[in-house]
């Protein structure tokens, strides 16, 4: 006779772990919901990190440059290379000059 109690406990545990893992893989959906339930808004978070804007801008330049370098180096089609250059320039322009870009919209 097979003892199925261990198998059912294992399946319940694995289902709970799978559900938790699926829940945690969506931080774009979970984090705003948790912050909203906690009473924190994105405006409050923006206000708290505005003092560190030059650091974040420098990090974004490094990440954009790395992304652009990898994309231009590994892409074989010229259109994709130009698209990467234009997207990187636009991203940097929007980040570096928020006052100028806010007048566009």
C-alpha positions as CSV (number, residue, x, y, z in Angstrom):
1,X,0.0,0.0,0.0
2,X,1.3,3.5,-0.9
3,X,1.2,6.3,1.5
4,X,-0.3,9.2,-0.4
5,X,-0.3,11.7,2.5
6,X,3.3,12.6,1.8
7,X,2.6,13.1,-1.9
8,X,-0.4,15.4,-1.2
9,X,1.6,17.4,1.3
10,X,4.4,17.7,-1.3
11,X,2.0,18.7,-4.0
12,X,0.4,21.4,-1.8
13,X,3.9,22.8,-0.9
14,X,5.0,22.8,-4.5
15,X,1.8,24.5,-5.5
16,X,2.3,27.2,-2.9
17,X,6.0,27.7,-3.9
18,X,5.0,27.9,-7.6
19,X,2.3,30.4,-6.8
20,X,4.6,32.5,-4.7
21,X,7.3,32.4,-7.4
22,X,4.8,33.4,-10.1
23,X,3.7,36.3,-7.9
24,X,7.2,37.5,-7.2
25,X,8.2,37.4,-10.9
26,X,6.0,40.3,-11.7
27,X,7.5,43.2,-9.8
28,X,6.1,45.7,-12.2
29,X,2.6,44.7,-11.0
30,X,3.3,43.7,-7.4
31,X,5.5,46.6,-6.3
32,X,3.1,49.4,-7.2
33,X,0.2,47.5,-5.6
34,X,2.2,47.0,-2.4
35,X,3.3,50.6,-2.3
36,X,-0.3,51.9,-3.0
37,X,-1.6,49.7,-0.2
38,X,1.1,51.1,2.1
39,X,0.1,54.6,1.3
40,X,3.2,55.5,-0.8
41,X,2.9,57.1,-4.1
42,X,5.4,57.4,-7.0
43,X,5.4,61.2,-6.4
44,X,6.7,60.6,-2.9
45,X,9.4,58.2,-4.2
46,X,10.4,60.7,-6.9
47,X,10.7,63.4,-4.3
48,X,13.0,61.2,-2.2
49,X,15.4,60.4,-5.0
50,X,15.6,63.8,-6.8
51,X,18.7,64.7,-4.8
52,X,20.5,61.8,-6.4
53,X,19.6,62.7,-10.0
54,X,23.2,63.3,-11.2
55,X,24.1,59.8,-9.9
56,X,21.2,58.2,-11.6
57,X,21.9,60.2,-14.8
58,X,25.5,59.0,-14.8
59,X,24.4,55.4,-14.3
60,X,21.9,55.7,-17.1
61,X,24.6,57.1,-19.4
62,X,26.9,54.1,-18.6
63,X,24.1,51.6,-19.1
64,X,22.9,53.3,-22.4
65,X,26.5,53.4,-23.7
66,X,27.0,49.7,-22.9
67,X,23.7,48.8,-24.5
68,X,24.4,50.8,-27.6
69,X,27.9,49.3,-27.9
70,X,26.6,45.8,-27.6
71,X,23.8,46.4,-30.1
72,X,25.9,48.2,-32.7
73,X,28.6,45.5,-32.4
74,X,26.4,42.5,-32.6
75,X,23.7,43.6,-35.0
76,X,24.3,42.8,-38.7
77,X,21.5,44.9,-40.2
78,X,22.2,48.6,-40.7
79,X,18.6,49.6,-39.9
80,X,18.8,48.0,-36.4
81,X,22.1,49.8,-35.7
82,X,20.6,53.2,-36.7
83,X,17.5,52.4,-34.7
84,X,19.6,51.7,-31.6
85,X,21.5,54.9,-32.1
86,X,18.4,57.0,-32.4
87,X,16.7,55.3,-29.5
88,X,19.7,55.8,-27.3
89,X,20.0,59.5,-28.3
90,X,16.3,60.1,-27.6
91,X,16.5,58.3,-24.3
92,X,19.5,60.4,-23.2
93,X,17.9,63.6,-24.5
94,X,14.7,63.0,-22.5
95,X,16.7,62.2,-19.3
96,X,19.3,65.0,-19.7
97,X,17.0,67.8,-20.6
98,X,13.6,67.3,-18.8
99,X,12.7,71.0,-19.1
100,X,13.1,71.1,-22.9
101,X,11.4,67.8,-23.5
102,X,8.4,68.7,-21.3
103,X,7.5,71.5,-23.7
104,X,7.2,68.9,-26.5
105,X,4.3,67.1,-24.9
